[in-house]
Amino acid sequence: MGKNLEQLLADVLQIPATEVTDQLAMTDVEVWDSLKHIELIASLEEQLGVQLSFDDIVAMRSVGDIKRVLNNKGVTV
Amino acid sequence: MDLGGKQIIVTGGVKGLGRAMVEKLVSRGAVVTVFDIDVAGFDSLKQELPDVQCFACDVTNYEQVSGAVEDYFASRGAPDVLINNAGILYSEPLIRITGTGLQLHDADMWERVLRTNLTSVFYMTTSVVGKMIARRTKGVVVNIGSVAAAGNPGASAYSAAKAGVHALTQAWARELGPMGIRVIAVAPGYMDTDSAHAATSETALRETIKRVPLRRLGKTEEVADAVVAVIENDFFNGKVFELDGGLTI
């Protein structure tokens, strides 16, 4: 992985990395809509080399959710 | 994308441009399924191409599209390619001055042309791509547009519908690209098809041919070749491939 998860999320969501906490949810970030979510999923798959299922994608509603899904897939973040 | 063994849906594949695409794709080893309202044409298609599967479906009817797509996924799984080809040619000016006065564009025909050429593309694509995304399947959507999208005098409804198809192509390419689904349009110019001859007077066709730098109408096989080319090129996305003999230069 070229950069850490927080930095990856910050880059996609166009927010400072310091604002990327586990509690940060889609509803907290104006640009984190369904289109941005697709971009985020594509970045995660590309950067982490992981294949996410549709259920995974739907479950990823916050940074904490993203970490939980990735951890369940054996990705350490 | 190598076409060998790929699952491809072609709407309106019984006759005309769609038939030419089906024949070309089958010859390249693709597994083709036709969605068409022309059930009477299924027999001749199956006689020529027995491996082609046919689904009776009016693509302007959302319930029929949903049902046929559901059946398709249940029997064949996710397609690799969807080709939105079904449509109708129609010419009518916005206003026509006749011996008895002013005749306005038929409002019912406006609705029918938009529904057949544009709404059907939305119905098919949302139904198929929705299931592809749910299964995380990558693939290609090819929309058959037209050079008339630039605004063809005497063809308000058709021009508007095809312009809409081109716009959807660009919007969907941006939306779906990150998920590995390419969206492309192929825009034929004036083609030598039965429907073109039926919708346009021979005089008008002769005048059109004079405006085409190559001085002829396009062949259906050439459109099929263009469709194959854009499917096979994995970096072609969000663009309209114009195949018009140089008419729009």
Contacts between the chains, C-beta under 8 A, distances in Angstrom:
chain1	res1	chain2	res2	distance
A	35	B	175	6.1
A	38	B	175	7.2
A	38	B	178	4.9
A	38	B	179	5.8
A	39	B	178	5.2
A	41	B	178	7.3
A	41	B	179	7.6
A	42	B	178	3.7
A	42	B	179	6.8
A	51	B	136	7.2
A	52	B	136	7.5
A	53	B	136	6.3
A	54	B	133	6.7
A	54	B	134	4.7
A	54	B	135	7.0
A	54	B	136	6.0
